[in-house]
């Protein structure tokens, strides 16, 4: 599935199962909350913090999908074609950063 299709699928879900989109500020708060949940898993599972027993069953993929869902909501409600924006960003990064990381001594 491409991003454009994902945006449409989220919009269809909102129309069929939701009442409406939360406003942009509420969705921004939701996004922050979801990113925090991803950060908690990463910090404890892959970082130096110990993982609590209650966190061991948390699904990183599910939490990342929550982040993507809210990002797609924000794109839909603000009129952003996220596929076009992503394609443009990848083109920019490919041209700008083509040799940048290969020449970074810290990454060798």
Phi and psi in degrees as GROMACS dihedral restraints (atoms count N, CA, C in turn):
[ dihedral_restraints ]
;  ai    aj    ak    al  type     phi  dphi    fc
    3     4     5     6     1   -90.0    20    10
    4     5     6     7     1   173.3    20    10
    6     7     8     9     1   -64.6    20    10
    7     8     9    10     1   -40.2    20    10
    9    10    11    12     1   -59.4    20    10
   10    11    12    13     1   -43.4    20    10
   12    13    14    15     1   -65.2    20    10
   13    14    15    16     1   -38.7    20    10
   15    16    17    18     1   -63.5    20    10
   16    17    18    19     1   -41.3    20    10
   18    19    20    21     1   -60.2    20    10
   19    20    21    22     1   -42.3    20    10
   21    22    23    24     1   -67.1    20    10
   22    23    24    25     1   -39.5    20    10
   24    25    26    27     1   -63.5    20    10
   25    26    27    28     1   -41.1    20    10
   27    28    29    30     1   -64.7    20    10
   28    29    30    31     1   -43.5    20    10
   30    31    32    33     1   -61.9    20    10
   31    32    33    34     1   -42.2    20    10
   33    34    35    36     1   -62.1    20    10
   34    35    36    37     1   -41.5    20    10
   36    37    38    39     1   -62.3    20    10
   37    38    39    40     1   -44.5    20    10
   39    40    41    42     1   -59.3    20    10
   40    41    42    43     1   -44.5    20    10
   42    43    44    45     1   -68.5    20    10
   43    44    45    46     1   -34.1    20    10
   45    46    47    48     1   -88.0    20    10
   46    47    48    49     1   -35.6    20    10
   48    49    50    51     1  -117.2    20    10
   49    50    51    52     1   -24.4    20    10
   51    52    53    54     1   -97.8    20    10
   52    53    54    55     1   169.0    20    10
   54    55    56    57     1   -84.7    20    10
   55    56    57    58     1   -44.6    20    10
   57    58    59    60     1  -168.9    20    10
   58    59    60    61     1   173.3    20    10
   60    61    62    63     1   -68.8    20    10
   61    62    63    64     1   142.8    20    10
   63    64    65    66     1   -63.6    20    10
   64    65    66    67     1   155.7    20    10
   66    67    68    69     1   -66.4    20    10
   67    68    69    70     1   166.5    20    10
   69    70    71    72     1   -59.4    20    10
   70    71    72    73     1   -39.6    20    10
   72    73    74    75     1   -67.7    20    10
   73    74    75    76     1   -39.0    20    10
   75    76    77    78     1   -64.8    20    10
   76    77    78    79     1   -42.9    20    10
   78    79    80    81     1   -66.2    20    10
   79    80    81    82     1   -33.3    20    10
   81    82    83    84     1   -64.7    20    10
   82    83    84    85     1   -40.5    20    10
   84    85    86    87     1   -65.2    20    10
   85    86    87    88     1   -40.7    20    10
   87    88    89    90     1   -59.9    20    10
   88    89    90    91     1   -43.6    20    10
   90    91    92    93     1   -61.5    20    10
   91    92    93    94     1   -43.8    20    10
   93    94    95    96     1   -60.3    20    10
   94    95    96    97     1   -43.0    20    10
   96    97    98    99     1   -62.4    20    10
   97    98    99   100     1   -45.3    20    10
   99   100   101   102     1   -66.3    20    10
  100   101   102   103     1   -40.8    20    10
  102   103   104   105     1   -63.4    20    10
  103   104   105   106     1   -35.8    20    10
  105   106   107   108     1   -62.4    20    10
  106   107   108   109     1   -37.9    20    10
  108   109   110   111     1   -67.0    20    10
  109   110   111   112     1   -39.0    20    10
  111   112   113   114     1   -64.0    20    10
  112   113   114   115     1   -44.7    20    10
  114   115   116   117     1   -60.8    20    10
  115   116   117   118     1   -40.1    20    10
  117   118   119   120     1   -61.4    20    10
  118   119   120   121     1   -45.3    20    10
  120   121   122   123     1   -63.7    20    10
  121   122   123   124     1   -47.9    20    10
  123   124   125   126     1   -61.7    20    10
  124   125   126   127     1   -45.2    20    10
  126   127   128   129     1   -62.1    20    10
  127   128   129   130     1   -37.3    20    10
  129   130   131   132     1   -89.6    20    10
  130   131   132   133     1   -35.4    20    10
  132   133   134   135     1   -84.6    20    10
  133   134   135   136     1   -35.2    20    10
  135   136   137   138     1  -117.0    20    10
  136   137   138   139     1   -13.8    20    10
  138   139   140   141     1   -97.3    20    10
  139   140   141   142     1  -160.7    20    10
  141   142   143   144     1   -91.6    20    10
  142   143   144   145     1    -9.8    20    10
  144   145   146   147     1   -76.6    20    10
  145   146   147   148     1   147.9    20    10
  147   148   149   150     1   -77.4    20    10
  148   149   150   151     1   146.8    20    10
  150   151   152   153     1   -91.0    20    10
  151   152   153   154     1   125.0    20    10
  153   154   155   156     1   -70.1    20    10
  154   155   156   157     1   151.1    20    10
  156   157   158   159     1   -55.4    20    10
  157   158   159   160     1   -38.6    20    10
  159   160   161   162     1   -69.3    20    10
  160   161   162   163     1   -17.5    20    10
  162   163   164   165     1   -93.5    20    10
  163   164   165   166     1   -13.0    20    10
  165   166   167   168     1   -66.3    20    10
  166   167   168   169     1   -23.7    20    10
  168   169   170   171     1   -94.1    20    10
  169   170   171   172     1     1.1    20    10
  171   172   173   174     1   -68.2    20    10
  172   173   174   175     1   137.0    20    10
  174   175   176   177     1   -98.1    20    10
  175   176   177   178     1   110.5    20    10
  177   178   179   180     1   -59.4    20    10
  178   179   180   181     1   -42.1    20    10
  180   181   182   183     1   -59.0    20    10
  181   182   183   184     1   -41.6    20    10
  183   184   185   186     1   -64.4    20    10
  184   185   186   187     1   -41.0    20    10
  186   187   188   189     1   -68.8    20    10
  187   188   189   190     1   -39.0    20    10
  189   190   191   192     1   -64.1    20    10
  190   191   192   193     1   -38.5    20    10
  192   193   194   195     1   -63.9    20    10
  193   194   195   196     1   -35.7    20    10
  195   196   197   198     1   -60.5    20    10
  196   197   198   199     1   -41.8    20    10
  198   199   200   201     1   -61.4    20    10
  199   200   201   202     1   -47.5    20    10
  201   202   203   204     1   -60.9    20    10
  202   203   204   205     1   -43.2    20    10
  204   205   206   207     1   -57.6    20    10
  205   206   207   208     1   -47.5    20    10
  207   208   209   210     1   -69.0    20    10
  208   209   210   211     1   -36.9    20    10
  210   211   212   213     1   -61.2    20    10
  211   212   213   214     1   -42.6    20    10
  213   214   215   216     1   -64.3    20    10
  214   215   216   217     1   -38.7    20    10
  216   217   218   219     1   -59.5    20    10
  217   218   219   220     1   -48.3    20    10
  219   220   221   222     1   -61.2    20    10
  220   221   222   223     1   -40.9    20    10
  222   223   224   225     1   -62.6    20    10
  223   224   225   226     1   -45.6    20    10
  225   226   227   228     1   -60.6    20    10
  226   227   228   229     1   -47.8    20    10
  228   229   230   231     1   -77.9    20    10
  229   230   231   232     1   -13.0    20    10
  231   232   233   234     1  -106.8    20    10
  232   233   234   235     1     4.5    20    10
  234   235   236   237     1    76.2    20    10
  235   236   237   238     1    23.7    20    10
  237   238   239   240     1   -90.2    20    10
  238   239   240   241     1   127.1    20    10
  240   241   242   243     1   -84.1    20    10
  241   242   243   244     1    94.8    20    10
  243   244   245   246     1   -66.3    20    10
  244   245   246   247     1   -31.0    20    10
  246   247   248   249     1   -62.0    20    10
  247   248   249   250     1   -48.0    20    10
  249   250   251   252     1   -64.3    20    10
  250   251   252   253     1   -41.8    20    10
  252   253   254   255     1   -65.1    20    10
  253   254   255   256     1   -40.7    20    10
  255   256   257   258     1   -67.2    20    10
  256   257   258   259     1   -44.3    20    10
  258   259   260   261     1   -60.3    20    10
  259   260   261   262     1   -42.8    20    10
  261   262   263   264     1   -63.2    20    10
  262   263   264   265     1   -42.8    20    10
  264   265   266   267     1   -64.0    20    10
  265   266   267   268     1   -43.0    20    10
  267   268   269   270     1   -64.9    20    10
  268   269   270   271     1   -38.3    20    10
  270   271   272   273     1   -63.0    20    10
  271   272   273   274     1   -46.5    20    10
  273   274   275   276     1   -60.4    20    10
  274   275   276   277     1   -49.0    20    10
  276   277   278   279     1   -63.2    20    10
  277   278   279   280     1   -37.3    20    10
  279   280   281   282     1   -65.6    20    10
  280   281   282   283     1   -39.7    20    10
  282   283   284   285     1   -75.8    20    10
  283   284   285   286     1   -47.1    20    10
  285   286   287   288     1   -71.1    20    10
  286   287   288   289     1   -39.8    20    10
  288   289   290   291     1  -106.4    20    10
  289   290   291   292     1    16.5    20    10
  291   292   293   294     1   -50.4    20    10
  292   293   294   295     1   -48.5    20    10
  294   295   296   297     1  -107.9    20    10
  295   296   297   298     1    -8.8    20    10
  297   298   299   300     1   -53.5    20    10
  298   299   300   301     1   -50.4    20    10
  300   301   302   303     1   -77.0    20    10
  301   302   303   304     1   -30.5    20    10
  303   304   305   306     1   -66.4    20    10
  304   305   306   307     1   -28.3    20    10
  306   307   308   309     1   -94.0    20    10
  307   308   309   310     1     2.9    20    10
  309   310   311   312     1   -86.0    20    10
  310   311   312   313     1   110.4    20    10
  312   313   314   315     1   -62.5    20    10
  313   314   315   316     1   -25.8    20    10
  315   316   317   318     1   -67.5    20    10
  316   317   318   319     1   -20.7    20    10
  318   319   320   321     1   -96.5    20    10
  319   320   321   322     1     0.8    20    10
